[in-house]
Amino acid sequence: MNAISAKKEQGFTLIELVMVIVILGILAAFALPRFANLGSDARVATLDGAIGAVKSGAAIAHARWLADGNSAATVSLDGVSVAIDNSATGNGFPTAATGGIGAAAQLDTNDFTVGTASGGVVTITVADSVSADRDGDSTAGECSFAYDQADGTVDSRNVDDC
């Protein structure tokens, strides 16, 4: 009786184990590509979030500037000082700098790089994409958008290196 019960308690055969490993390998081959490009999607979502923050930050700072009498060089938003373009040609939108639109949109310098303004336009880039050329076109930093302090608009959204 002992010999019969011992035979019934055997484990899996080698063929059964190999088949399970093969099936898991096939499933992994189909599932892996679906999750492989999540980093790029996350960087695009981060960029789009920053675009929304810049648009709303510029609008709120401009509204505060109008409410304060159209002449201040800075406005205070929740205790944060935001530099405003109140020059002769300025329309009261945050300046194209870290202390302007960067402060109004509360862009973290660990996450975004606010470039040097040229003609009142600045390029804002996702920080981990500043020196990255993910699309192989020999141009790095193309996960970015441009902010124009003249009218507080955002354009030139570029997701090539995201």
C-alpha positions as CSV (number, residue, x, y, z in Angstrom):
1,M,0.0,0.0,0.0
2,N,2.9,2.3,0.7
3,A,4.3,1.8,-2.8
4,I,1.0,2.9,-4.5
5,S,0.5,6.1,-2.5
6,A,4.2,7.2,-3.1
7,K,3.7,6.8,-6.8
8,K,0.6,9.1,-6.8
9,E,2.5,11.9,-5.1
10,Q,5.0,12.5,-7.8
11,G,5.7,16.1,-9.0
12,F,5.5,17.5,-12.5
13,T,7.3,15.8,-15.4
14,L,10.1,17.5,-17.2
15,I,7.9,17.9,-20.3
16,E,5.2,19.6,-18.3
17,L,7.7,22.1,-16.8
18,V,9.2,22.8,-20.2
19,M,5.7,23.5,-21.7
20,V,4.9,26.0,-18.9
21,I,8.2,27.8,-19.5
22,V,7.5,28.0,-23.2
23,I,4.0,29.3,-22.7
24,L,5.3,32.0,-20.3
25,G,8.0,32.9,-22.8
26,I,5.3,33.4,-25.5
27,L,3.2,35.5,-23.2
28,A,6.2,37.6,-22.3
29,A,7.1,38.2,-25.9
30,F,3.6,39.7,-26.6
31,A,3.4,41.7,-23.4
32,L,6.8,43.2,-23.2
33,P,6.5,45.6,-26.3
34,R,3.3,47.0,-24.8
35,F,5.2,48.2,-21.7
36,A,8.6,49.0,-23.3
37,N,7.7,52.6,-24.4
38,L,6.1,53.9,-21.2
39,G,9.0,56.3,-20.6
40,S,8.3,58.3,-23.7
41,D,4.6,58.5,-22.9
42,A,5.4,59.7,-19.4
43,R,7.7,62.5,-20.8
44,V,5.0,63.6,-23.3
45,A,2.5,63.7,-20.5
46,T,4.9,65.7,-18.3
47,L,5.4,68.1,-21.2
48,D,1.7,68.5,-21.7
49,G,1.2,69.1,-18.0
50,A,3.8,71.8,-18.1
51,I,2.1,73.5,-21.1
52,G,-1.1,73.6,-19.2
53,A,0.6,75.0,-16.1
54,V,2.4,77.7,-18.2
55,K,-0.9,78.7,-19.9
56,S,-2.8,79.0,-16.6
57,G,0.1,80.6,-14.8
58,A,0.5,83.3,-17.5
59,A,-3.3,84.0,-17.4
60,I,-3.4,84.2,-13.6
61,A,-0.4,86.4,-13.4
62,H,-1.7,88.7,-16.1
63,A,-5.1,88.9,-14.4
64,R,-3.3,89.8,-11.1
65,W,-1.2,92.5,-13.0
66,L,-4.4,94.0,-14.4
67,A,-6.1,93.9,-10.9
68,D,-3.1,95.7,-9.4
69,G,-3.3,98.6,-11.8
70,N,-1.2,97.7,-14.9
71,S,2.1,99.0,-13.7
72,A,3.8,96.6,-11.4
73,A,7.1,95.0,-12.3
74,T,6.2,92.0,-10.2
75,V,3.0,90.4,-8.9
76,S,2.6,88.1,-5.9
77,L,0.8,84.8,-6.5
78,D,0.4,82.8,-3.3
79,G,3.4,84.5,-1.8
80,V,5.6,83.9,-4.8
81,S,7.0,86.9,-6.6
82,V,6.5,86.7,-10.4
83,A,8.4,89.1,-12.7
84,I,6.1,90.8,-15.2
85,D,7.0,92.3,-18.6
86,N,5.7,95.9,-18.0
87,S,8.0,97.5,-20.5
88,A,6.7,100.0,-23.1
89,T,5.9,97.1,-25.4
90,G,4.9,94.6,-22.7
91,N,1.4,93.5,-22.1
92,G,1.7,92.4,-18.5
93,F,2.5,88.8,-18.9
94,P,5.2,87.0,-16.9
95,T,8.7,87.4,-18.3
96,A,10.3,84.6,-20.3
97,A,12.6,83.6,-17.4
98,T,12.7,81.3,-14.4
99,G,11.6,84.2,-12.1
100,G,8.8,85.0,-14.5
101,I,6.9,82.2,-16.2
102,G,8.9,79.6,-14.2
103,A,7.6,81.1,-11.0
104,A,4.1,81.7,-12.2
105,A,3.7,78.1,-13.5
106,Q,5.6,76.7,-10.5
107,L,8.0,74.8,-12.8
108,D,10.4,72.8,-10.7
109,T,14.0,73.3,-11.9
110,N,14.7,69.5,-11.3
111,D,12.0,68.7,-13.8
112,F,12.2,71.5,-16.4
113,T,14.9,73.7,-17.9
114,V,13.9,77.3,-18.7
115,G,16.3,78.4,-21.5
116,T,17.6,81.9,-22.2
117,A,15.0,84.2,-23.7
118,S,15.5,85.6,-27.2
119,G,13.2,88.3,-28.3
120,G,10.8,87.6,-25.4
121,V,10.5,83.9,-26.3
122,V,12.0,81.1,-24.2
123,T,12.1,77.4,-24.7
124,I,11.1,75.2,-21.8
125,T,12.5,71.6,-21.9
126,V,11.8,68.5,-19.9
127,A,15.0,68.3,-17.8
128,D,16.0,64.7,-18.6
129,S,15.7,65.5,-22.4
130,V,18.0,68.5,-22.5
131,S,21.0,66.5,-23.7
132,A,19.1,63.5,-25.0
133,D,18.8,62.7,-28.7
134,R,16.3,59.8,-28.5
135,D,15.2,60.1,-32.2
136,G,18.7,60.0,-33.6
137,D,18.6,63.2,-35.6
138,S,21.7,64.7,-34.0
139,T,19.6,67.4,-32.3
140,A,19.1,67.0,-28.5
141,G,16.5,68.7,-26.3
142,E,13.5,68.4,-28.6
143,C,11.1,67.5,-25.8
144,S,10.1,71.1,-25.4
145,F,7.8,74.0,-26.1
146,A,8.1,77.8,-26.4
147,Y,6.6,80.6,-24.3
148,D,6.1,84.1,-25.6
149,Q,6.0,86.9,-23.0
150,A,4.5,89.4,-25.4
151,D,1.1,87.7,-25.3
152,G,1.5,84.8,-22.8
153,T,1.1,82.1,-25.4
154,V,2.6,78.7,-25.8
155,D,3.6,77.2,-29.2
156,S,6.2,75.1,-30.9
157,R,5.4,71.9,-28.9
158,N,8.0,69.4,-29.9
159,V,8.0,65.8,-28.8
160,D,10.8,64.4,-31.0
161,D,13.1,63.5,-28.1
162,C,10.5,62.6,-25.5
